[in-house]
Each structure stands twice: as structure tokens, then as C-alpha cells.
Amino acid sequence: MQQKQRYNERKIREWKRRRDVKEAAGLDTTKEKAKVREWNKRNKELISSDPRLKRKSK
């Protein structure tokens, strides 16, 4: 479970980086924002399904 949580957190950081790069370039970030929300949702569901997981998604 912790490995899945870490994977989700890496994906959140990855999509946030992509979003920030596109924002800096003045491009559309709709896809990246949706992916950040999607991965945050997945991580939140994972954390709520297992009480041993303590980190919170942002």
C-alpha cells in the first residue's frame, strides 16, 4: 500500500511540474490540471481505504 501511495505522490508531482512548465510558456494547462485532480483523488481514496497510511494529499 505504501508503494502505491508513493507512486501516486510521484504522479501528482509530475503533473504539477508539467502544469507549471506550460503555465510559464503561456500554454493551455487544462489537461494537466485535470490529471493533478485525478491523481489527488486516487491518492485520497487510497489513504482513506487503509488507516495505516498517514500522509495526506494536497
PDBQT receptor file of N, H, CA, C and O in Angstrom, charges set to zero:
ATOM      1  N   MET A   1       0.819  -1.195   0.000  1.00  0.00    +0.000 N 
ATOM      2  CA  MET A   1       0.000   0.000   0.000  1.00  0.00    +0.000 C 
ATOM      3  C   MET A   1       0.862   1.258   0.000  1.00  0.00    +0.000 C 
ATOM      4  O   MET A   1       0.552   2.228  -0.692  1.00  0.00    +0.000 OA
ATOM      5  N   GLN A   2       1.925   1.242   0.763  1.00  0.00    +0.000 N 
ATOM      6  H   GLN A   2       2.177   0.454   1.325  1.00  0.00    +0.000 HD
ATOM      7  CA  GLN A   2       2.777   2.427   0.809  1.00  0.00    +0.000 C 
ATOM      8  C   GLN A   2       3.433   2.678  -0.536  1.00  0.00    +0.000 C 
ATOM      9  O   GLN A   2       3.653   3.828  -0.916  1.00  0.00    +0.000 OA
ATOM     10  N   GLN A   3       3.748   1.612  -1.260  1.00  0.00    +0.000 N 
ATOM     11  H   GLN A   3       3.569   0.678  -0.951  1.00  0.00    +0.000 HD
ATOM     12  CA  GLN A   3       4.343   1.787  -2.583  1.00  0.00    +0.000 C 
ATOM     13  C   GLN A   3       3.352   2.437  -3.538  1.00  0.00    +0.000 C 
ATOM     14  O   GLN A   3       3.729   3.293  -4.340  1.00  0.00    +0.000 OA
ATOM     15  N   LYS A   4       2.090   2.038  -3.458  1.00  0.00    +0.000 N 
ATOM     16  H   LYS A   4       1.783   1.343  -2.807  1.00  0.00    +0.000 HD
ATOM     17  CA  LYS A   4       1.060   2.653  -4.295  1.00  0.00    +0.000 C 
ATOM     18  C   LYS A   4       0.909   4.127  -3.945  1.00  0.00    +0.000 C 
ATOM     19  O   LYS A   4       0.752   4.974  -4.824  1.00  0.00    +0.000 OA
ATOM     20  N   GLN A   5       0.958   4.420  -2.655  1.00  0.00    +0.000 N 
ATOM     21  H   GLN A   5       1.086   3.732  -1.940  1.00  0.00    +0.000 HD
ATOM     22  CA  GLN A   5       0.829   5.804  -2.216  1.00  0.00    +0.000 C 
ATOM     23  C   GLN A   5       1.998   6.645  -2.745  1.00  0.00    +0.000 C 
ATOM     24  O   GLN A   5       1.795   7.755  -3.238  1.00  0.00    +0.000 OA
ATOM     25  N   ARG A   6       3.199   6.119  -2.642  1.00  0.00    +0.000 N 
ATOM     26  H   ARG A   6       3.363   5.218  -2.242  1.00  0.00    +0.000 HD
ATOM     27  CA  ARG A   6       4.368   6.851  -3.152  1.00  0.00    +0.000 C 
ATOM     28  C   ARG A   6       4.271   7.046  -4.662  1.00  0.00    +0.000 C 
ATOM     29  O   ARG A   6       4.631   8.103  -5.180  1.00  0.00    +0.000 OA
ATOM     30  N   TYR A   7       3.786   6.028  -5.364  1.00  0.00    +0.000 N 
ATOM     31  H   TYR A   7       3.493   5.169  -4.943  1.00  0.00    +0.000 HD
ATOM     32  CA  TYR A   7       3.600   6.135  -6.812  1.00  0.00    +0.000 C 
ATOM     33  C   TYR A   7       2.623   7.269  -7.130  1.00  0.00    +0.000 C 
ATOM     34  O   TYR A   7       2.886   8.104  -7.996  1.00  0.00    +0.000 OA
ATOM     35  N   ASN A   8       1.499   7.285  -6.421  1.00  0.00    +0.000 N 
ATOM     36  H   ASN A   8       1.286   6.607  -5.718  1.00  0.00    +0.000 HD
ATOM     37  CA  ASN A   8       0.510   8.344  -6.629  1.00  0.00    +0.000 C 
ATOM     38  C   ASN A   8       1.120   9.718  -6.369  1.00  0.00    +0.000 C 
ATOM     39  O   ASN A   8       0.890  10.655  -7.134  1.00  0.00    +0.000 OA
ATOM     40  N   GLU A   9       1.890   9.841  -5.301  1.00  0.00    +0.000 N 
ATOM     41  H   GLU A   9       2.077   9.080  -4.680  1.00  0.00    +0.000 HD
ATOM     42  CA  GLU A   9       2.503  11.124  -4.966  1.00  0.00    +0.000 C 
ATOM     43  C   GLU A   9       3.508  11.558  -6.029  1.00  0.00    +0.000 C 
ATOM     44  O   GLU A   9       3.616  12.745  -6.335  1.00  0.00    +0.000 OA
ATOM     45  N   ARG A  10       4.241  10.604  -6.589  1.00  0.00    +0.000 N 
ATOM     46  H   ARG A  10       4.154   9.639  -6.340  1.00  0.00    +0.000 HD
ATOM     47  CA  ARG A  10       5.178  10.938  -7.681  1.00  0.00    +0.000 C 
ATOM     48  C   ARG A  10       4.418  11.438  -8.901  1.00  0.00    +0.000 C 
ATOM     49  O   ARG A  10       4.836  12.394  -9.555  1.00  0.00    +0.000 OA
ATOM     50  N   LYS A  11       3.306  10.789  -9.202  1.00  0.00    +0.000 N 
ATOM     51  H   LYS A  11       2.966  10.012  -8.672  1.00  0.00    +0.000 HD
ATOM     52  CA  LYS A  11       2.497  11.212 -10.354  1.00  0.00    +0.000 C 
ATOM     53  C   LYS A  11       1.917  12.610 -10.133  1.00  0.00    +0.000 C 
ATOM     54  O   LYS A  11       1.862  13.414 -11.064  1.00  0.00    +0.000 OA
ATOM     55  N   ILE A  12       1.489  12.898  -8.913  1.00  0.00    +0.000 N 
ATOM     56  H   ILE A  12       1.534  12.245  -8.157  1.00  0.00    +0.000 HD
ATOM     57  CA  ILE A  12       0.975  14.235  -8.607  1.00  0.00    +0.000 C 
ATOM     58  C   ILE A  12       2.063  15.274  -8.859  1.00  0.00    +0.000 C 
ATOM     59  O   ILE A  12       1.815  16.298  -9.495  1.00  0.00    +0.000 OA
ATOM     60  N   ARG A  13       3.270  15.008  -8.358  1.00  0.00    +0.000 N 
ATOM     61  H   ARG A  13       3.472  14.176  -7.841  1.00  0.00    +0.000 HD
ATOM     62  CA  ARG A  13       4.382  15.953  -8.566  1.00  0.00    +0.000 C 
ATOM     63  C   ARG A  13       4.716  16.095 -10.047  1.00  0.00    +0.000 C 
ATOM     64  O   ARG A  13       4.990  17.196 -10.525  1.00  0.00    +0.000 OA
ATOM     65  N   GLU A  14       4.692  14.976 -10.771  1.00  0.00    +0.000 N 
ATOM     66  H   GLU A  14       4.469  14.082 -10.383  1.00  0.00    +0.000 HD
ATOM     67  CA  GLU A  14       4.998  15.012 -12.207  1.00  0.00    +0.000 C 
ATOM     68  C   GLU A  14       4.017  15.910 -12.956  1.00  0.00    +0.000 C 
ATOM     69  O   GLU A  14       4.433  16.754 -13.750  1.00  0.00    +0.000 OA
ATOM     70  N   TRP A  15       2.719  15.736 -12.709  1.00  0.00    +0.000 N 
ATOM     71  H   TRP A  15       2.381  15.050 -12.064  1.00  0.00    +0.000 HD
ATOM     72  CA  TRP A  15       1.722  16.528 -13.418  1.00  0.00    +0.000 C 
ATOM     73  C   TRP A  15       1.739  17.983 -12.972  1.00  0.00    +0.000 C 
ATOM     74  O   TRP A  15       1.433  18.873 -13.766  1.00  0.00    +0.000 OA
ATOM     75  N   LYS A  16       2.090  18.238 -11.722  1.00  0.00    +0.000 N 
ATOM     76  H   LYS A  16       2.339  17.516 -11.077  1.00  0.00    +0.000 HD
ATOM     77  CA  LYS A  16       2.226  19.627 -11.277  1.00  0.00    +0.000 C 
ATOM     78  C   LYS A  16       3.394  20.303 -11.987  1.00  0.00    +0.000 C 
ATOM     79  O   LYS A  16       3.305  21.471 -12.364  1.00  0.00    +0.000 OA
ATOM     80  N   ARG A  17       4.492  19.566 -12.168  1.00  0.00    +0.000 N 
ATOM     81  H   ARG A  17       4.565  18.616 -11.862  1.00  0.00    +0.000 HD
ATOM     82  CA  ARG A  17       5.640  20.120 -12.912  1.00  0.00    +0.000 C 
ATOM     83  C   ARG A  17       5.246  20.436 -14.344  1.00  0.00    +0.000 C 
ATOM     84  O   ARG A  17       5.565  21.508 -14.857  1.00  0.00    +0.000 OA
ATOM     85  N   ARG A  18       4.552  19.504 -14.991  1.00  0.00    +0.000 N 
ATOM     86  H   ARG A  18       4.293  18.633 -14.574  1.00  0.00    +0.000 HD
ATOM     87  CA  ARG A  18       4.110  19.728 -16.370  1.00  0.00    +0.000 C 
ATOM     88  C   ARG A  18       3.201  20.951 -16.453  1.00  0.00    +0.000 C 
ATOM     89  O   ARG A  18       3.326  21.766 -17.367  1.00  0.00    +0.000 OA
ATOM     90  N   ARG A  19       2.282  21.072 -15.488  1.00  0.00    +0.000 N 
ATOM     91  H   ARG A  19       2.180  20.410 -14.746  1.00  0.00    +0.000 HD
ATOM     92  CA  ARG A  19       1.367  22.211 -15.455  1.00  0.00    +0.000 C 
ATOM     93  C   ARG A  19       2.139  23.518 -15.319  1.00  0.00    +0.000 C 
ATOM     94  O   ARG A  19       1.862  24.487 -16.026  1.00  0.00    +0.000 OA
ATOM     95  N   ASP A  20       3.106  23.538 -14.409  1.00  0.00    +0.000 N 
ATOM     96  H   ASP A  20       3.331  22.751 -13.835  1.00  0.00    +0.000 HD
ATOM     97  CA  ASP A  20       3.884  24.752 -14.174  1.00  0.00    +0.000 C 
ATOM     98  C   ASP A  20       4.691  25.160 -15.400  1.00  0.00    +0.000 C 
ATOM     99  O   ASP A  20       4.798  26.348 -15.707  1.00  0.00    +0.000 OA
ATOM    100  N   VAL A  21       5.256  24.189 -16.099  1.00  0.00    +0.000 N 
ATOM    101  H   VAL A  21       5.170  23.224 -15.850  1.00  0.00    +0.000 HD
ATOM    102  CA  VAL A  21       6.037  24.485 -17.306  1.00  0.00    +0.000 C 
ATOM    103  C   VAL A  21       5.133  25.085 -18.380  1.00  0.00    +0.000 C 
ATOM    104  O   VAL A  21       5.491  26.075 -19.017  1.00  0.00    +0.000 OA
ATOM    105  N   LYS A  22       3.962  24.482 -18.577  1.00  0.00    +0.000 N 
ATOM    106  H   LYS A  22       3.671  23.677 -18.060  1.00  0.00    +0.000 HD
ATOM    107  CA  LYS A  22       3.049  25.001 -19.593  1.00  0.00    +0.000 C 
ATOM    108  C   LYS A  22       2.521  26.384 -19.217  1.00  0.00    +0.000 C 
ATOM    109  O   LYS A  22       2.362  27.243 -20.084  1.00  0.00    +0.000 OA
ATOM    110  N   GLU A  23       2.249  26.605 -17.928  1.00  0.00    +0.000 N 
ATOM    111  H   GLU A  23       2.378  25.908 -17.224  1.00  0.00    +0.000 HD
ATOM    112  CA  GLU A  23       1.796  27.926 -17.488  1.00  0.00    +0.000 C 
ATOM    113  C   GLU A  23       2.862  28.972 -17.769  1.00  0.00    +0.000 C 
ATOM    114  O   GLU A  23       2.549  30.072 -18.224  1.00  0.00    +0.000 OA
ATOM    115  N   ALA A  24       4.116  28.637 -17.502  1.00  0.00    +0.000 N 
ATOM    116  H   ALA A  24       4.370  27.743 -17.133  1.00  0.00    +0.000 HD
ATOM    117  CA  ALA A  24       5.214  29.571 -17.737  1.00  0.00    +0.000 C 
ATOM    118  C   ALA A  24       5.359  29.889 -19.227  1.00  0.00    +0.000 C 
ATOM    119  O   ALA A  24       5.768  30.990 -19.597  1.00  0.00    +0.000 OA
ATOM    120  N   ALA A  25       5.020  28.920 -20.075  1.00  0.00    +0.000 N 
ATOM    121  H   ALA A  25       4.687  28.026 -19.775  1.00  0.00    +0.000 HD
ATOM    122  CA  ALA A  25       5.116  29.121 -21.517  1.00  0.00    +0.000 C 
ATOM    123  C   ALA A  25       3.858  29.773 -22.085  1.00  0.00    +0.000 C 
ATOM    124  O   ALA A  25       3.805  30.103 -23.270  1.00  0.00    +0.000 OA
ATOM    125  N   GLY A  26       2.852  29.956 -21.243  1.00  0.00    +0.000 N 
ATOM    126  H   GLY A  26       2.895  29.688 -20.280  1.00  0.00    +0.000 HD
ATOM    127  CA  GLY A  26       1.614  30.582 -21.688  1.00  0.00    +0.000 C 
ATOM    128  C   GLY A  26       0.705  29.654 -22.474  1.00  0.00    +0.000 C 
ATOM    129  O   GLY A  26      -0.122  30.116 -23.260  1.00  0.00    +0.000 OA
ATOM    130  N   LEU A  27       0.847  28.358 -22.273  1.00  0.00    +0.000 N 
ATOM    131  H   LEU A  27       1.518  27.983 -21.635  1.00  0.00    +0.000 HD
ATOM    132  CA  LEU A  27       0.034  27.375 -22.990  1.00  0.00    +0.000 C 
ATOM    133  C   LEU A  27      -1.142  26.910 -22.136  1.00  0.00    +0.000 C 
ATOM    134  O   LEU A  27      -1.201  27.174 -20.936  1.00  0.00    +0.000 OA
ATOM    135  N   ASP A  28      -2.078  26.212 -22.782  1.00  0.00    +0.000 N 
ATOM    136  H   ASP A  28      -2.030  25.997 -23.758  1.00  0.00    +0.000 HD
ATOM    137  CA  ASP A  28      -3.264  25.689 -22.105  1.00  0.00    +0.000 C 
ATOM    138  C   ASP A  28      -2.876  24.570 -21.134  1.00  0.00    +0.000 C 
ATOM    139  O   ASP A  28      -2.155  23.645 -21.508  1.00  0.00    +0.000 OA
ATOM    140  N   THR A  29      -3.347  24.655 -19.903  1.00  0.00    +0.000 N 
ATOM    141  H   THR A  29      -3.932  25.407 -19.600  1.00  0.00    +0.000 HD
ATOM    142  CA  THR A  29      -2.991  23.670 -18.872  1.00  0.00    +0.000 C 
ATOM    143  C   THR A  29      -4.196  22.843 -18.409  1.00  0.00    +0.000 C 
ATOM    144  O   THR A  29      -4.155  22.236 -17.339  1.00  0.00    +0.000 OA
ATOM    145  N   THR A  30      -5.256  22.816 -19.202  1.00  0.00    +0.000 N 
ATOM    146  H   THR A  30      -5.289  23.309 -20.071  1.00  0.00    +0.000 HD
ATOM    147  CA  THR A  30      -6.476  22.111 -18.810  1.00  0.00    +0.000 C 
ATOM    148  C   THR A  30      -6.215  20.632 -18.530  1.00  0.00    +0.000 C 
ATOM    149  O   THR A  30      -6.670  20.100 -17.518  1.00  0.00    +0.000 OA
ATOM    150  N   LYS A  31      -5.481  19.972 -19.426  1.00  0.00    +0.000 N 
ATOM    151  H   LYS A  31      -5.111  20.404 -20.248  1.00  0.00    +0.000 HD
ATOM    152  CA  LYS A  31      -5.208  18.538 -19.263  1.00  0.00    +0.000 C 
ATOM    153  C   LYS A  31      -4.401  18.284 -17.996  1.00  0.00    +0.000 C 
ATOM    154  O   LYS A  31      -4.704  17.367 -17.233  1.00  0.00    +0.000 OA
ATOM    155  N   GLU A  32      -3.376  19.095 -17.775  1.00  0.00    +0.000 N 
ATOM    156  H   GLU A  32      -3.129  19.841 -18.394  1.00  0.00    +0.000 HD
ATOM    157  CA  GLU A  32      -2.508  18.907 -16.612  1.00  0.00    +0.000 C 
ATOM    158  C   GLU A  32      -3.271  19.135 -15.308  1.00  0.00    +0.000 C 
ATOM    159  O   GLU A  32      -3.083  18.393 -14.344  1.00  0.00    +0.000 OA
ATOM    160  N   LYS A  33      -4.115  20.136 -15.271  1.00  0.00    +0.000 N 
ATOM    161  H   LYS A  33      -4.268  20.739 -16.054  1.00  0.00    +0.000 HD
ATOM    162  CA  LYS A  33      -4.912  20.399 -14.064  1.00  0.00    +0.000 C 
ATOM    163  C   LYS A  33      -5.853  19.235 -13.776  1.00  0.00    +0.000 C 
ATOM    164  O   LYS A  33      -6.043  18.856 -12.621  1.00  0.00    +0.000 OA
ATOM    165  N   ALA A  34      -6.438  18.673 -14.825  1.00  0.00    +0.000 N 
ATOM    166  H   ALA A  34      -6.284  18.981 -15.763  1.00  0.00    +0.000 HD
ATOM    167  CA  ALA A  34      -7.337  17.525 -14.653  1.00  0.00    +0.000 C 
ATOM    168  C   ALA A  34      -6.577  16.313 -14.121  1.00  0.00    +0.000 C 
ATOM    169  O   ALA A  34      -7.084  15.580 -13.273  1.00  0.00    +0.000 OA
ATOM    170  N   LYS A  35      -5.361  16.107 -14.621  1.00  0.00    +0.000 N 
ATOM    171  H   LYS A  35      -4.949  16.703 -15.310  1.00  0.00    +0.000 HD
ATOM    172  CA  LYS A  35      -4.555  14.973 -14.160  1.00  0.00    +0.000 C 
ATOM    173  C   LYS A  35      -4.147  15.143 -12.696  1.00  0.00    +0.000 C 
ATOM    174  O   LYS A  35      -4.138  14.168 -11.944  1.00  0.00    +0.000 OA
ATOM    175  N   VAL A  36      -3.811  16.361 -12.285  1.00  0.00    +0.000 N 
ATOM    176  H   VAL A  36      -3.818  17.152 -12.895  1.00  0.00    +0.000 HD
ATOM    177  CA  VAL A  36      -3.468  16.608 -10.879  1.00  0.00    +0.000 C 
ATOM    178  C   VAL A  36      -4.670  16.266 -10.005  1.00  0.00    +0.000 C 
ATOM    179  O   VAL A  36      -4.526  15.601  -8.979  1.00  0.00    +0.000 OA
ATOM    180  N   ARG A  37      -5.860  16.722 -10.412  1.00  0.00    +0.000 N 
ATOM    181  H   ARG A  37      -5.977  17.262 -11.245  1.00  0.00    +0.000 HD
ATOM    182  CA  ARG A  37      -7.072  16.404  -9.643  1.00  0.00    +0.000 C 
ATOM    183  C   ARG A  37      -7.323  14.901  -9.607  1.00  0.00    +0.000 C 
ATOM    184  O   ARG A  37      -7.673  14.350  -8.563  1.00  0.00    +0.000 OA
ATOM    185  N   GLU A  38      -7.143  14.236 -10.751  1.00  0.00    +0.000 N 
ATOM    186  H   GLU A  38      -6.859  14.683 -11.599  1.00  0.00    +0.000 HD
ATOM    187  CA  GLU A  38      -7.360  12.786 -10.835  1.00  0.00    +0.000 C 
ATOM    188  C   GLU A  38      -6.429  12.027  -9.886  1.00  0.00    +0.000 C 
ATOM    189  O   GLU A  38      -6.882  11.154  -9.145  1.00  0.00    +0.000 OA
ATOM    190  N   TRP A  39      -5.136  12.352  -9.903  1.00  0.00    +0.000 N 
ATOM    191  H   TRP A  39      -4.768  13.061 -10.504  1.00  0.00    +0.000 HD
ATOM    192  CA  TRP A  39      -4.176  11.645  -9.051  1.00  0.00    +0.000 C 
ATOM    193  C   TRP A  39      -4.386  11.990  -7.580  1.00  0.00    +0.000 C 
ATOM    194  O   TRP A  39      -4.197  11.134  -6.715  1.00  0.00    +0.000 OA
ATOM    195  N   ASN A  40      -4.774  13.234  -7.283  1.00  0.00    +0.000 N 
ATOM    196  H   ASN A  40      -4.927  13.929  -7.985  1.00  0.00    +0.000 HD
ATOM    197  CA  ASN A  40      -5.093  13.587  -5.899  1.00  0.00    +0.000 C 
ATOM    198  C   ASN A  40      -6.280  12.768  -5.401  1.00  0.00    +0.000 C 
ATOM    199  O   ASN A  40      -6.286  12.295  -4.265  1.00  0.00    +0.000 OA
ATOM    200  N   LYS A  41      -7.280  12.607  -6.260  1.00  0.00    +0.000 N 
ATOM    201  H   LYS A  41      -7.274  12.992  -7.183  1.00  0.00    +0.000 HD
ATOM    202  CA  LYS A  41      -8.458  11.821  -5.893  1.00  0.00    +0.000 C 
ATOM    203  C   LYS A  41      -8.078  10.363  -5.636  1.00  0.00    +0.000 C 
ATOM    204  O   LYS A  41      -8.505   9.766  -4.648  1.00  0.00    +0.000 OA
ATOM    205  N   ARG A  42      -7.270   9.796  -6.535  1.00  0.00    +0.000 N 
ATOM    206  H   ARG A  42      -6.922  10.281  -7.337  1.00  0.00    +0.000 HD
ATOM    207  CA  ARG A  42      -6.826   8.402  -6.348  1.00  0.00    +0.000 C 
ATOM    208  C   ARG A  42      -6.070   8.238  -5.035  1.00  0.00    +0.000 C 
ATOM    209  O   ARG A  42      -6.274   7.268  -4.305  1.00  0.00    +0.000 OA
ATOM    210  N   ASN A  43      -5.198   9.193  -4.746  1.00  0.00    +0.000 N 
ATOM    211  H   ASN A  43      -5.032   9.981  -5.339  1.00  0.00    +0.000 HD
ATOM    212  CA  ASN A  43      -4.399   9.104  -3.527  1.00  0.00    +0.000 C 
ATOM    213  C   ASN A  43      -5.284   9.250  -2.289  1.00  0.00    +0.000 C 
ATOM    214  O   ASN A  43      -5.104   8.537  -1.302  1.00  0.00    +0.000 OA
ATOM    215  N   LYS A  44      -6.223  10.162  -2.347  1.00  0.00    +0.000 N 
ATOM    216  H   LYS A  44      -6.370  10.742  -3.149  1.00  0.00    +0.000 HD
ATOM    217  CA  LYS A  44      -7.133  10.357  -1.215  1.00  0.00    +0.000 C 
ATOM    218  C   LYS A  44      -7.951   9.092  -0.953  1.00  0.00    +0.000 C 
ATOM    219  O   LYS A  44      -8.142   8.700   0.198  1.00  0.00    +0.000 OA
ATOM    220  N   GLU A  45      -8.428   8.458  -2.018  1.00  0.00    +0.000 N 
ATOM    221  H   GLU A  45      -8.272   8.777  -2.954  1.00  0.00    +0.000 HD
ATOM    222  CA  GLU A  45      -9.196   7.215  -1.867  1.00  0.00    +0.000 C 
ATOM    223  C   GLU A  45      -8.333   6.105  -1.277  1.00  0.00    +0.000 C 
ATOM    224  O   GLU A  45      -8.793   5.338  -0.431  1.00  0.00    +0.000 OA
ATOM    225  N   LEU A  46      -7.090   6.022  -1.722  1.00  0.00    +0.000 N 
ATOM    226  H   LEU A  46      -6.717   6.645  -2.409  1.00  0.00    +0.000 HD
ATOM    227  CA  LEU A  46      -6.170   5.007  -1.198  1.00  0.00    +0.000 C 
ATOM    228  C   LEU A  46      -5.919   5.230   0.292  1.00  0.00    +0.000 C 
ATOM    229  O   LEU A  46      -5.954   4.285   1.080  1.00  0.00    +0.000 OA
ATOM    230  N   ILE A  47      -5.669   6.467   0.672  1.00  0.00    +0.000 N 
ATOM    231  H   ILE A  47      -5.641   7.235   0.033  1.00  0.00    +0.000 HD
ATOM    232  CA  ILE A  47      -5.387   6.788   2.072  1.00  0.00    +0.000 C 
ATOM    233  C   ILE A  47      -6.600   6.491   2.950  1.00  0.00    +0.000 C 
ATOM    234  O   ILE A  47      -6.459   5.965   4.054  1.00  0.00    +0.000 OA
ATOM    235  N   SER A  48      -7.789   6.828   2.457  1.00  0.00    +0.000 N 
ATOM    236  H   SER A  48      -7.904   7.256   1.560  1.00  0.00    +0.000 HD
ATOM    237  CA  SER A  48      -8.984   6.587   3.267  1.00  0.00    +0.000 C 
ATOM    238  C   SER A  48      -9.319   5.101   3.369  1.00  0.00    +0.000 C 
ATOM    239  O   SER A  48     -10.018   4.690   4.296  1.00  0.00    +0.000 OA
ATOM    240  N   SER A  49      -8.830   4.291   2.427  1.00  0.00    +0.000 N 
ATOM    241  H   SER A  49      -8.263   4.625   1.674  1.00  0.00    +0.000 HD
ATOM    242  CA  SER A  49      -9.129   2.856   2.457  1.00  0.00    +0.000 C 
ATOM    243  C   SER A  49      -8.220   2.084   3.411  1.00  0.00    +0.000 C 
ATOM    244  O   SER A  49      -8.523   0.943   3.761  1.00  0.00    +0.000 OA
ATOM    245  N   ASP A  50      -7.116   2.686   3.834  1.00  0.00    +0.000 N 
ATOM    246  H   ASP A  50      -6.870   3.612   3.550  1.00  0.00    +0.000 HD
ATOM    247  CA  ASP A  50      -6.167   1.990   4.707  1.00  0.00    +0.000 C 
ATOM    248  C   ASP A  50      -5.712   2.931   5.822  1.00  0.00    +0.000 C 
ATOM    249  O   ASP A  50      -5.002   3.901   5.556  1.00  0.00    +0.000 OA
ATOM    250  N   PRO A  51      -6.107   2.661   7.056  1.00  0.00    +0.000 N 
ATOM    251  CA  PRO A  51      -5.762   3.568   8.162  1.00  0.00    +0.000 C 
ATOM    252  C   PRO A  51      -4.265   3.634   8.476  1.00  0.00    +0.000 C 
ATOM    253  O   PRO A  51      -3.827   4.535   9.190  1.00  0.00    +0.000 OA
ATOM    254  N   ARG A  52      -3.481   2.696   7.952  1.00  0.00    +0.000 N 
ATOM    255  H   ARG A  52      -3.837   1.964   7.371  1.00  0.00    +0.000 HD
ATOM    256  CA  ARG A  52      -2.035   2.722   8.214  1.00  0.00    +0.000 C 
ATOM    257  C   ARG A  52      -1.322   3.810   7.422  1.00  0.00    +0.000 C 
ATOM    258  O   ARG A  52      -0.209   4.203   7.770  1.00  0.00    +0.000 OA
ATOM    259  N   LEU A  53      -1.950   4.292   6.369  1.00  0.00    +0.000 N 
ATOM    260  H   LEU A  53      -2.854   3.972   6.086  1.00  0.00    +0.000 HD
ATOM    261  CA  LEU A  53      -1.348   5.339   5.544  1.00  0.00    +0.000 C 
ATOM    262  C   LEU A  53      -1.622   6.692   6.189  1.00  0.00    +0.000 C 
ATOM    263  O   LEU A  53      -2.770   7.017   6.495  1.00  0.00    +0.000 OA
ATOM    264  N   LYS A  54      -0.580   7.474   6.394  1.00  0.00    +0.000 N 
ATOM    265  H   LYS A  54       0.352   7.210   6.146  1.00  0.00    +0.000 HD
ATOM    266  CA  LYS A  54      -0.737   8.689   7.186  1.00  0.00    +0.000 C 
ATOM    267  C   LYS A  54      -0.599   9.978   6.403  1.00  0.00    +0.000 C 
ATOM    268  O   LYS A  54      -1.129  11.006   6.826  1.00  0.00    +0.000 OA
ATOM    269  N   ARG A  55       0.090   9.958   5.284  1.00  0.00    +0.000 N 
ATOM    270  H   ARG A  55       0.520   9.124   4.941  1.00  0.00    +0.000 HD
ATOM    271  CA  ARG A  55       0.272  11.193   4.524  1.00  0.00    +0.000 C 
ATOM    272  C   ARG A  55      -1.059  11.644   3.956  1.00  0.00    +0.000 C 
ATOM    273  O   ARG A  55      -1.943  10.838   3.665  1.00  0.00    +0.000 OA
ATOM    274  N   LYS A  56      -1.176  12.931   3.810  1.00  0.00    +0.000 N 
ATOM    275  H   LYS A  56      -0.458  13.586   4.047  1.00  0.00    +0.000 HD
ATOM    276  CA  LYS A  56      -2.394  13.488   3.246  1.00  0.00    +0.000 C 
ATOM    277  C   LYS A  56      -2.084  14.072   1.883  1.00  0.00    +0.000 C 
ATOM    278  O   LYS A  56      -1.029  14.672   1.678  1.00  0.00    +0.000 OA
ATOM    279  N   SER A  57      -3.014  13.894   0.948  1.00  0.00    +0.000 N 
ATOM    280  H   SER A  57      -3.871  13.406   1.115  1.00  0.00    +0.000 HD
ATOM    281  CA  SER A  57      -2.825  14.512  -0.364  1.00  0.00    +0.000 C 
ATOM    282  C   SER A  57      -3.155  15.990  -0.251  1.00  0.00    +0.000 C 
ATOM    283  O   SER A  57      -3.981  16.399   0.565  1.00  0.00    +0.000 OA
ATOM    284  N   LYS A  58      -2.502  16.774  -1.075  1.00  0.00    +0.000 N 
ATOM    285  H   LYS A  58      -1.831  16.442  -1.738  1.00  0.00    +0.000 HD
ATOM    286  CA  LYS A  58      -2.704  18.230  -1.018  1.00  0.00    +0.000 C 
ATOM    287  C   LYS A  58      -3.615  18.673  -2.116  1.00  0.00    +0.000 C 
ATOM    288  O   LYS A  58      -3.907  19.863  -2.234  1.00  0.00    +0.000 OA
TER     289      LYS A  58
